Amino acid sequence: MTVGTDLIEIARIRRALERYPSFRERCFTEAERAYCDSRPNPPQHYAARFAGKEAVGKALGSGVRFTWREIEIAGRPKPGVKLTGSTKAWAERVGAGRIELSMTHSRELAQAVCVIE
């Protein structure tokens, strides 16, 4: 069993979304963008998913050496994780089993914890 966690300031993601138009497309899948942009406070949801991707990468043992869109966070209220591409191949290579993810946010912070069997 492996564990990964991440904590990020929502303001940091808000600034990235405002300053870098390509940030959304580079880091999030179309489904993730549609979900986050449909919420009343999109940066909160982008931040939680960003933290989720980081937590998954850490739990996989790849750190942040993955392609952002190869880890998709979907579902509500219990988020699911879908891996594709080289990140999926890495997970298979290291024998990763079921991926569990929990995300939360406050006004200022977003956090995610990932456990991989």
Buried (B, 14 or more C-beta within 10 A) or exposed (E): EBEBBBEBEBEBBBEBBEEEEEBBEEBBBEEBBEBBEEEEEBBBBBBBBBBBBBBBBBBBBBEEEBEBBBBBBEEEEEBEBBBEEBBBEBBEEEEBEEBBBBBEBEEEBBBBBBBBE
